[in-house]
Amino acid sequence: QDAFYVFGSVLQSARGDDLITFARLRDAQDFMREKKGHKILQFREISAKLIDYLR
């Protein structure tokens, strides 16, 4: 629950959009910049609606 999740990057799973997980905020920020991520989320910000979208 302390992780950081990058949503909407050019890196996708076989099923499409995915949340890419990082232990450190700096790593998530670097990834987001390099891979054109849309947003960094924390666990409490991940909604059921987002999970449904990713399915």
N, CA, C and O atoms as a GROMACS GRO file, in nm:
protein
  220
    1GLN      N    1   0.081  -0.120   0.000
    1GLN     CA    2   0.000   0.000   0.000
    1GLN      C    3   0.085   0.126   0.000
    1GLN      O    4   0.031   0.235  -0.015
    2ASP      N    5   0.215   0.114   0.016
    2ASP     CA    6   0.304   0.230   0.013
    2ASP      C    7   0.361   0.254  -0.126
    2ASP      O    8   0.441   0.346  -0.144
    3ALA      N    9   0.321   0.176  -0.221
    3ALA     CA   10   0.377   0.185  -0.357
    3ALA      C   11   0.316   0.302  -0.434
    3ALA      O   12   0.216   0.362  -0.393
    4PHE      N   13   0.380   0.332  -0.545
    4PHE     CA   14   0.333   0.434  -0.639
    4PHE      C   15   0.303   0.365  -0.771
    4PHE      O   16   0.380   0.281  -0.817
    5TYR      N   17   0.192   0.402  -0.832
    5TYR     CA   18   0.146   0.336  -0.954
    5TYR      C   19   0.137   0.437  -1.067
    5TYR      O   20   0.074   0.542  -1.052
    6VAL      N   21   0.199   0.406  -1.180
    6VAL     CA   22   0.191   0.494  -1.296
    6VAL      C   23   0.084   0.439  -1.390
    6VAL      O   24   0.087   0.322  -1.428
    7PHE      N   25  -0.008   0.525  -1.426
    7PHE     CA   26  -0.118   0.490  -1.516
    7PHE      C   27  -0.100   0.561  -1.650
    7PHE      O   28  -0.059   0.677  -1.655
    8GLY      N   29  -0.130   0.491  -1.757
    8GLY     CA   30  -0.139   0.550  -1.889
    8GLY      C   31  -0.008   0.571  -1.961
    8GLY      O   32   0.005   0.667  -2.038
    9SER      N   33   0.088   0.485  -1.940
    9SER     CA   34   0.216   0.500  -2.011
    9SER      C   35   0.211   0.426  -2.145
    9SER      O   36   0.114   0.357  -2.176
   10VAL      N   37   0.317   0.442  -2.224
   10VAL     CA   38   0.325   0.370  -2.351
   10VAL      C   39   0.353   0.222  -2.329
   10VAL      O   40   0.335   0.141  -2.420
   11LEU      N   41   0.398   0.186  -2.210
   11LEU     CA   42   0.421   0.045  -2.176
   11LEU      C   43   0.288  -0.014  -2.131
   11LEU      O   44   0.227   0.033  -2.035
   12GLN      N   45   0.243  -0.118  -2.200
   12GLN     CA   46   0.114  -0.179  -2.169
   12GLN      C   47   0.130  -0.329  -2.154
   12GLN      O   48   0.222  -0.390  -2.209
   13SER      N   49   0.036  -0.386  -2.079
   13SER     CA   50   0.033  -0.532  -2.067
   13SER      C   51  -0.033  -0.589  -2.192
   13SER      O   52  -0.075  -0.515  -2.281
   14ALA      N   53  -0.041  -0.718  -2.199
   14ALA     CA   54  -0.104  -0.785  -2.314
   14ALA      C   55  -0.251  -0.745  -2.329
   14ALA      O   56  -0.307  -0.752  -2.438
   15ARG      N   57  -0.313  -0.705  -2.219
   15ARG     CA   58  -0.454  -0.667  -2.222
   15ARG      C   59  -0.475  -0.517  -2.238
   15ARG      O   60  -0.589  -0.471  -2.236
   16GLY      N   61  -0.370  -0.440  -2.254
   16GLY     CA   62  -0.385  -0.296  -2.272
   16GLY      C   63  -0.327  -0.217  -2.156
   16GLY      O   64  -0.224  -0.255  -2.100
   17ASP      N   65  -0.394  -0.108  -2.120
   17ASP     CA   66  -0.346  -0.022  -2.012
   17ASP      C   67  -0.323  -0.101  -1.885
   17ASP      O   68  -0.391  -0.200  -1.858
   18ASP      N   69  -0.226  -0.056  -1.808
   18ASP     CA   70  -0.192  -0.125  -1.684
   18ASP      C   71  -0.139  -0.023  -1.584
   18ASP      O   72  -0.107   0.090  -1.620
   19LEU      N   73  -0.129  -0.063  -1.458
   19LEU     CA   74  -0.066   0.017  -1.355
   19LEU      C   75   0.074  -0.039  -1.333
   19LEU      O   76   0.088  -0.156  -1.297
   20ILE      N   77   0.176   0.042  -1.354
   20ILE     CA   78   0.314   0.001  -1.336
   20ILE      C   79   0.354   0.044  -1.196
   20ILE      O   80   0.340   0.162  -1.160
   21THR      N   81   0.405  -0.048  -1.116
   21THR     CA   82   0.427  -0.026  -0.973
   21THR      C   83   0.572   0.005  -0.941
   21THR      O   84   0.665  -0.054  -0.996
   22PHE      N   85   0.589   0.101  -0.848
   22PHE     CA   86   0.722   0.142  -0.802
   22PHE      C   87   0.721   0.160  -0.651
   22PHE      O   88   0.622   0.205  -0.593
   23ALA      N   89   0.831   0.126  -0.587
   23ALA     CA   90   0.845   0.145  -0.443
   23ALA      C   91   0.878   0.290  -0.409
   23ALA      O   92   0.840   0.339  -0.303
   24ARG      N   93   0.949   0.358  -0.499
   24ARG     CA   94   0.992   0.495  -0.471
   24ARG      C   95   0.927   0.594  -0.567
   24ARG      O   96   0.915   0.569  -0.687
   25LEU      N   97   0.885   0.707  -0.512
   25LEU     CA   98   0.821   0.810  -0.592
   25LEU      C   99   0.914   0.859  -0.702
   25LEU      O  100   0.870   0.878  -0.815
   26ARG      N  101   1.041   0.878  -0.673
   26ARG     CA  102   1.137   0.927  -0.773
   26ARG      C  103   1.142   0.832  -0.894
   26ARG      O  104   1.146   0.877  -1.008
   27ASP      N  105   1.141   0.702  -0.869
   27ASP     CA  106   1.142   0.605  -0.979
   27ASP      C  107   1.015   0.615  -1.063
   27ASP      O  108   1.019   0.606  -1.186
   28ALA      N  109   0.901   0.634  -0.996
   28ALA     CA  110   0.774   0.649  -1.068
   28ALA      C  111   0.776   0.776  -1.153
   28ALA      O  112   0.727   0.776  -1.266
   29GLN      N  113   0.831   0.884  -1.098
   29GLN     CA  114   0.839   1.010  -1.173
   29GLN      C  115   0.930   0.996  -1.295
   29GLN      O  116   0.896   1.044  -1.403
   30ASP      N  117   1.044   0.931  -1.277
   30ASP     CA  118   1.136   0.910  -1.390
   30ASP      C  119   1.070   0.827  -1.499
   30ASP      O  120   1.080   0.859  -1.617
   31PHE      N  121   1.003   0.719  -1.458
   31PHE     CA  122   0.934   0.632  -1.554
   31PHE      C  123   0.825   0.710  -1.628
   31PHE      O  124   0.813   0.700  -1.750
   32MET      N  125   0.748   0.787  -1.553
   32MET     CA  126   0.639   0.862  -1.613
   32MET      C  127   0.692   0.959  -1.719
   32MET      O  128   0.632   0.974  -1.826
   33ARG      N  129   0.801   1.024  -1.689
   33ARG     CA  130   0.860   1.118  -1.784
   33ARG      C  131   0.913   1.045  -1.909
   33ARG      O  132   0.892   1.090  -2.022
   34GLU      N  133   0.980   0.932  -1.888
   34GLU     CA  134   1.041   0.858  -1.999
   34GLU      C  135   0.938   0.784  -2.085
   34GLU      O  136   0.955   0.774  -2.207
   35LYS      N  137   0.834   0.733  -2.022
   35LYS     CA  138   0.735   0.650  -2.093
   35LYS      C  139   0.601   0.720  -2.114
   35LYS      O  140   0.501   0.657  -2.145
   36LYS      N  141   0.601   0.852  -2.096
   36LYS     CA  142   0.482   0.932  -2.124
   36LYS      C  143   0.360   0.890  -2.040
   36LYS      O  144   0.248   0.882  -2.091
   37GLY      N  145   0.384   0.862  -1.912
   37GLY     CA  146   0.275   0.825  -1.824
   37GLY      C  147   0.175   0.939  -1.805
   37GLY      O  148   0.209   1.056  -1.824
   38HIS      N  149   0.056   0.903  -1.769
   38HIS     CA  150  -0.052   1.002  -1.753
   38HIS      C  151  -0.060   1.054  -1.610
   38HIS      O  152  -0.078   1.174  -1.588
   39LYS      N  153  -0.046   0.963  -1.512
   39LYS     CA  154  -0.067   1.003  -1.373
   39LYS      C  155  -0.001   0.904  -1.278
   39LYS      O  156   0.005   0.784  -1.306
   40ILE      N  157   0.048   0.956  -1.165
   40ILE     CA  158   0.100   0.871  -1.057
   40ILE      C  159  -0.007   0.864  -0.950
   40ILE      O  160  -0.058   0.966  -0.904
   41LEU      N  161  -0.040   0.743  -0.911
   41LEU     CA  162  -0.142   0.720  -0.809
   41LEU      C  163  -0.082   0.649  -0.688
   41LEU      O  164   0.016   0.576  -0.700
   42GLN      N  165  -0.143   0.671  -0.573
   42GLN     CA  166  -0.113   0.590  -0.456
   42GLN      C  167  -0.230   0.494  -0.436
   42GLN      O  168  -0.337   0.513  -0.494
   43PHE      N  169  -0.209   0.392  -0.356
   43PHE     CA  170  -0.308   0.285  -0.339
   43PHE      C  171  -0.447   0.339  -0.310
   43PHE      O  172  -0.546   0.294  -0.368
   44ARG      N  173  -0.455   0.436  -0.220
   44ARG     CA  174  -0.587   0.488  -0.180
   44ARG      C  175  -0.660   0.560  -0.293
   44ARG      O  176  -0.780   0.584  -0.284
   45GLU      N  177  -0.587   0.595  -0.400
   45GLU     CA  178  -0.647   0.666  -0.513
   45GLU      C  179  -0.698   0.572  -0.623
   45GLU      O  180  -0.762   0.616  -0.718
   46ILE      N  181  -0.670   0.444  -0.609
   46ILE     CA  182  -0.712   0.348  -0.711
   46ILE      C  183  -0.856   0.305  -0.684
   46ILE      O  184  -0.884   0.236  -0.586
   47SER      N  185  -0.944   0.348  -0.771
   47SER     CA  186  -1.087   0.323  -0.750
   47SER      C  187  -1.132   0.194  -0.817
   47SER      O  188  -1.062   0.137  -0.902
   48ALA      N  189  -1.248   0.148  -0.776
   48ALA     CA  190  -1.309   0.031  -0.839
   48ALA      C  191  -1.335   0.058  -0.987
   48ALA      O  192  -1.323  -0.032  -1.070
   49LYS      N  193  -1.369   0.182  -1.020
   49LYS     CA  194  -1.394   0.220  -1.160
   49LYS      C  195  -1.266   0.204  -1.243
   49LYS      O  196  -1.272   0.157  -1.357
   50LEU      N  197  -1.152   0.242  -1.187
   50LEU     CA  198  -1.025   0.226  -1.259
   50LEU      C  199  -0.991   0.078  -1.277
   50LEU      O  200  -0.948   0.038  -1.384
   51ILE      N  201  -1.011  -0.001  -1.174
   51ILE     CA  202  -0.985  -0.145  -1.183
   51ILE      C  203  -1.073  -0.207  -1.290
   51ILE      O  204  -1.026  -0.289  -1.370
   52ASP      N  205  -1.200  -0.170  -1.294
   52ASP     CA  206  -1.291  -0.221  -1.397
   52ASP      C  207  -1.243  -0.180  -1.537
   52ASP      O  208  -1.250  -0.260  -1.630
   53TYR      N  209  -1.196  -0.058  -1.550
   53TYR     CA  210  -1.145  -0.011  -1.679
   53TYR      C  211  -1.025  -0.094  -1.725
   53TYR      O  212  -1.011  -0.122  -1.844
   54LEU      N  213  -0.939  -0.131  -1.631
   54LEU     CA  214  -0.818  -0.206  -1.664
   54LEU      C  215  -0.847  -0.352  -1.699
   54LEU      O  216  -0.763  -0.419  -1.760
   55ARG      N  217  -0.963  -0.402  -1.661
   55ARG     CA  218  -0.997  -0.542  -1.688
   55ARG      C  219  -1.031  -0.562  -1.828
   55ARG      O  220  -1.062  -0.674  -1.869
   0.00000   0.00000   0.00000
